[in-house]
Amino acid sequence: MNEDLADFDREAGYPMAWYFLMLAGKAVPHWVAEAVVEDALDGFAYLRQRDIDVARKWLHRPYAV
């Protein structure tokens, strides 16, 4: 997942592109946010904590679906 997200962000040209494009359309499915948070809970640390917190908050209260 780490490599996929990093590649996606690199191609888009900015960090957290996967997240913003998940909100803005269908380029990234919503299950990606869930997988990122689950990975963090399992001890994987490929994103900064603040990025994980953003995804976690969105999961609990989605503001763009």
C-alpha positions, 0 to 999 in steps of 0.5 A: 500500500505504501508504494502504491500511495507514494506512486499515486502522489508522485504522479499527481504531484502533491502529497495526500493526492490519493485522499483529495482525489478520493473526496473529489471523485472516483479516482480512489475508492473509499476503502483506501482510507479504511485500509490506511487507518487499519494499517496504522492500527496494525503498526505500519507507519508509512504515513505521517500521524497527522495524515492518518488522523485526517483519514480516520476523522473522515471515516468517522464523519465523511464530508464528501461521499 
